[in-house]
């Protein structure tokens, strides 16, 4: 059971995060300052740093939220024997959120391209997605469904790159790119190489 103090802390963190996201959408990542976030969230500047070390950490929190959501929705994707279908179902869940939040995803992708430290300082978010894919591949290898000569982490890195590259192309094309279809085609190519003969 969470205490009142823990609930208050979580509520404050969510208020800061939501305020920052709103401002990032309105003004862009670069133009949004910590002072603007502080004013929008109605918290002291120092309070922000108790919850997030930087603006980059706020952006990275979006990734953590998405990974948490994937785990919460596990019953929607973790069934059947096909590793490829599990990966595609994970992509589908992530893309539902991306499509609903296009304006923010655009800010996130563009900011990540301009500010490499967003990615470099928050590698755990990206590593966790890669590790999830690697675990699925390793499990399928152990069951004899995928070739065992391939390193699961390397294959997972390819799946992770497919996702992020497709997301980048989708944003560059103003959301008019066939996101899921392209991802599915690329994933099919990867699994043609991985599938056990």
N, C-alpha and C positions, 0 to 999 in steps of 0.2 A: 504494500500500500504506500502510495506516495504521500509525502508530507505537504503541508501547505506551502512551505518554503520551496520545496522542489517544484511544485506546480507553478508557483509564481516565477521561479527562475526559467522554467520551460516557456511560460507565456511571454516573458520578456524577450527571450531569445527569438521566439516566433514573430513577435511584433517587430523586432529589429530586422529580421530576415525579410519579412513581408514588405516592410517600408523600403528597404534597400532595393528589392526586386522592382517595386513600383517606380522608384526613382531611376533605376537603371533603364527601365522601359521608356520612361519619359525623356530622360536627358542623356542616356548613354552611360557607359561605365566610366569613361574618362572624366566626364563633366560632373558626375555625382561625387560629392565630398562626404567625408565622415560627418562633418557638421550638418549637412543637409539630411543625412540619415538620422542623426541625433534629433533634429527638429521634427522630422516626419514621424519618428517613432515616439517622440515625447519622452526621451530618456537622456541622461547625461552622456556626454561624449565618452567618458571613462567607462560607463556601463557597456558601451558597444565593445570595448576592448576586453571586457571580462568574458564576453561570449564569442567574439571573433577577433583574430589577431590582425586582420586586414580586410580591405574590400575584396581581395582575391579569395580570402577564406569564406566570405559570404557567398561568392559565386560557386566555390567548390562545394559548399553545403548543399547546393541544388543537386549535385551528383550523388552525394551521400543520401539525400532524400529519395532519389530515384532508385538507388540500390536497395534501400530499406523497403521501398514499395514492391520491388521485384520479389524480395523475400516474403513479404506479407501476402503476395498474390501467388505464391508458389504452386498452389493447387491448380492454377490456371495454365501453367506451362510444364510442370514436372510430372508428366504421365506418359505412358507409352514407352516404346523401346527406341524410338528414333532420336538420336542426339541432334540431328539436323532440325527436326521439327521442334524440339525443345528450344534450340537457339532462335529459330524463327518466331516462336511464340514469345520469347523474351523481347526480341526486337519489336514485335507488335505492341506489347504493353508499353515499351519505352516510346514508341512512335505515337501512340495515342496521346501521351502527355506532351510530346513535342508539338504535335499538330494543334492541340488545345492552347499551347503557350508559345506560339510561333514568335511573337514580338520579343519575348524574353530569350528564346533560343537563339534568335538572330543576334541579340546583344551578347549572349554567352559565347557563341561561336566567333563573332568578330573580335570580341575582347580577348579571347584565347589566342587568336592568330596574332594580334598586336602585342599582347603581353604574355610572352612565353612563360613568365614566372607563375602565372595562374596554373598552368599545367605542371610546371616543375616543382612548385611548392606543395602541391596537393596531389602528388602521385598516387597516394593510397586509394583515392577514388577510382582511378583508372586501373590500378593493379587489382582491386577487388572484382571489377567486372571481368578482367582477364582471368583471374583465378576461378571465378564461377564457371566460365567457359571451359577452362582447363579441367576442372573437376568433372564436368559432364563428359568431356572427351575421354578422360582417364577411365571413368566408369564404363563407358561404351567399349573401350579397348579391353578392359578386364572381362567383359562379357563376350568378347570375340566379334563385336559388331563393327569395330574400326581397326585399321592396321595398327599394330603396336610399334612399328619401327619409327613412327613420328613422335617427337616430343610434344606432349599435350599443351605445354605452356607456349611453345612456338605456334602451334595451330590456333590456340586461343588468342594469341596476339594478332594473328591474321583476322580472326573473327571480330575482334575489338576494333582493328583498323578499318574493316569494312563498315562497321557501324559509324564510326566518327567521320570517315571520308564521305560516306553517303549523306550524313547530316550536314557536313560542310557544303557539299554540292547542292543539296536541297535549299539551304539558306542562300547561297550564291544565286540560285535561280528563283528567288523570291517565293519559295514554297510551291513552285509549279513543276517540280521534278517528281518523277514516279518513285518516291522514296522506298516504299515497301517492295515494289517489283524489282528495282535495281538491287536492293539488299538480298532478296531471295535468289536472284540470278547469280550474284557473286558467292553467296553461301553455297549454292548448288555446285559451283565450280570447285570450291574448297573440299566439299564432302565427296566429290567424285574421286579426288586424290586420297581421301582418308578412308573411304568405305572398304571394308574387308571384301576380298574377292571370293 
